[in-house]
Amino acid sequence: MAELILPENRDGYSSVLDEMFERRYRLFFDTPEGLGWIPEECGIERGYDKDAFDKDDTVYIVERMPNGDVVGFCRFNPTIL
């Protein structure tokens, strides 16, 4: 099930966002297929990929399995044109 996490409802999704940041870390830093980035060089806390683009107004779509596990995610940041 895909869930839309907005600034207005974010407080109700803190555990989901925590799992997303942990999974994102594993995806980018802890897998052989990862990007080979070094967390400290990116300003990332080891084990938790929350960066400068995860802001108060960021919107997330998080895909979860029926058991609640996070299996996919994306983030959207507002832009000014």
N, C-alpha and C positions, 0 to 999 in steps of 0.2 A: 504494500500500500504506500503510495506517495503522499507525503505530508508537506504542506506549505508552512514554513516557519517565518513569520514576519516579526518585525520589531515589536509589534503590539502583543504577540502571543508567545514570544521567546521564553518568558519565565516558566511556562508550562512544559518546555522542551529541554531543560538544562541537561538531563541525563542523556537524551538523544544527541544533543550537540556534543557532549563530552565523548560519546562513543564515536561520533563522526570525526572529531578532531584526532582521536586515537587511531582510527582506521586510516585516516588520511596520512598520518605519520608513517604507519606501517607501509602504506602504498608507495610513498615517495622516498622513504629513507631505509626501510627494513627489508626490502625484497630485492632479489637479484635483478629483477626487471625494473627496479626503481630508477630514478634519475641520477643516482650517485651523488646527490647533494649531501653536504655535511651540515647537520643541524645548527651547530654553533656559528657557522659562517652565514647562515640564513636568518639568524636571530630567532631560531625555533627552540623551544624547550624540548629536551629529549623525551620522546614518547607522546608528544602532544603537539600536533601541527595547527596552531592558531597563529596567523600572521597579520601583517599590517592591512591586509585586505578583508579581514574579518572585523567589520566595524559595527557600530550600534545600528546603522541603517541597512546592513547587509540582509538580504533575503536568501533563504535556503530552501531547496527542495530535497527532501531526504526520503529514500526508498527503504522500506522496512519489510522484513518477512513477517508472516503471521505470528511467529514467536517473539517479535520485537527487534531482532537483530538488524542492524543497519547494513545494507548491501549496496547502496549507491547514493550519490549526493552531488549537488552542484550549488554554487553560490552566485548571486547576482548583486552587483553594486550599482547604485544609481550614478548616473553621469549627467553632466551639464553640457549641453551643446550650444 
